[in-house]
Amino acid sequence: MEYVAQQICSNTTTLPKNIYVYIHEMERENVRKLAPTVLIDWTMMPDRTEPVKKVIMKALHDKLAELEPELQDEIVIIFNDIPLSCAMLGGETRSENPDK
C-alpha cells in the first residue's frame, strides 16, 4: 500500500495526506480472473497526464510481477479519471480549490 502511495507522490504533486489506499480481496468463487487487479480512482488534476499514468502503471505492474511472476502477463491496472467537479475535499469541489 505504501508503494502505491509512494509512486503517486513521486510522479505527481499529490500530497501524501490526500492518498487513500484500500485493498479489497474477493473470494475465489466470486472472481472470474485471479490475476492481480489495481483500480485507481483519482481526480483529473493537471499533472496527472497520460505519460505520468504510464510510469505509475509500469511501476505497479513490475512490483506485482515480483510477487506473482506466473501471472505477470495477466496483471490489470486501471485508472478512473474523475472530473474535478465530481470530487470534493474539505467541503469544496476540486475544481473550486484544486490546490487543497
C-alpha positions as CSV (number, residue, x, y, z in Angstrom):
1,M,0.0,0.0,0.0
2,E,2.8,2.4,0.8
3,Y,4.4,1.5,-2.5
4,V,1.3,2.6,-4.4
5,A,1.2,5.9,-2.5
6,Q,4.9,6.5,-3.0
7,Q,4.6,6.0,-6.8
8,I,1.7,8.6,-6.9
9,C,3.6,11.1,-4.7
10,S,6.9,10.6,-6.7
11,N,5.2,11.2,-10.1
12,T,2.6,13.9,-9.2
13,T,2.2,16.9,-6.9
14,T,-0.3,15.0,-4.8
15,L,0.2,15.4,-1.1
16,P,0.7,12.1,0.9
17,K,-2.2,13.1,3.2
18,N,-4.5,13.0,0.1
19,I,-3.8,9.5,-0.9
20,Y,-6.0,6.7,0.3
21,V,-5.2,3.1,-0.5
22,Y,-7.7,0.3,0.1
23,I,-7.3,-3.4,-0.5
24,H,-10.4,-5.3,-1.4
25,E,-9.9,-9.0,-1.6
26,M,-12.6,-11.1,-3.3
27,E,-13.4,-14.7,-2.6
28,R,-12.1,-17.1,-5.4
29,E,-15.6,-18.2,-6.2
30,N,-16.6,-14.6,-6.9
31,V,-13.9,-13.8,-9.3
32,R,-13.5,-14.9,-12.9
33,K,-9.9,-13.8,-13.3
34,L,-7.5,-14.4,-10.4
35,A,-4.6,-12.1,-11.6
36,P,-3.9,-9.0,-9.5
37,T,-6.0,-6.1,-10.5
38,V,-5.4,-2.5,-9.4
39,L,-8.1,0.2,-9.7
40,I,-7.0,3.8,-9.1
41,D,-9.7,6.4,-8.8
42,W,-8.3,9.9,-8.9
43,T,-9.4,13.4,-9.9
44,M,-8.2,14.8,-13.2
45,M,-5.5,17.2,-11.8
46,P,-3.4,18.9,-14.5
47,D,-0.2,16.9,-13.6
48,R,-2.0,13.5,-13.9
49,T,-1.2,13.1,-17.6
50,E,-1.1,10.0,-19.8
51,P,2.8,9.8,-19.5
52,V,2.6,10.0,-15.7
53,K,-0.1,7.3,-15.6
54,K,2.1,5.1,-17.8
55,V,5.1,5.5,-15.4
56,I,2.9,4.6,-12.4
57,M,1.3,1.7,-14.1
58,K,4.7,0.3,-15.1
59,A,6.0,0.6,-11.6
60,L,2.9,-1.1,-10.1
61,H,3.0,-3.8,-12.7
62,D,6.6,-4.6,-12.1
63,K,6.1,-4.7,-8.3
64,L,3.1,-7.0,-8.7
65,A,5.0,-9.2,-11.1
66,E,7.7,-9.7,-8.5
67,L,5.0,-11.0,-6.1
68,E,3.1,-13.1,-8.7
69,P,5.6,-13.9,-11.5
70,E,3.4,-16.6,-13.0
71,L,0.6,-14.1,-13.5
72,Q,2.7,-11.1,-14.8
73,D,1.0,-11.2,-18.3
74,E,-2.4,-11.1,-16.6
75,I,-1.9,-8.1,-14.3
76,V,-4.5,-5.4,-14.8
77,I,-4.1,-1.7,-13.8
78,I,-7.0,0.7,-14.4
79,F,-7.2,4.4,-13.9
80,N,-10.6,6.1,-13.4
81,D,-10.2,9.8,-14.1
82,I,-12.8,11.7,-12.1
83,P,-13.7,15.2,-13.3
84,L,-12.7,17.9,-10.7
85,S,-16.3,19.0,-10.3
86,C,-17.2,15.5,-9.3
87,A,-14.9,15.2,-6.3
88,M,-15.0,17.1,-3.0
89,L,-12.3,17.6,-0.4
90,G,-13.0,19.6,2.8
91,G,-16.3,20.9,1.6
92,E,-15.1,22.3,-1.7
93,T,-15.1,20.6,-5.0
94,R,-11.6,20.0,-6.5
95,S,-12.5,22.4,-9.3
96,E,-13.2,25.1,-6.7
97,N,-9.9,24.6,-4.9
98,P,-7.5,22.3,-6.8
99,D,-4.6,23.3,-4.6
100,K,-6.1,21.9,-1.4
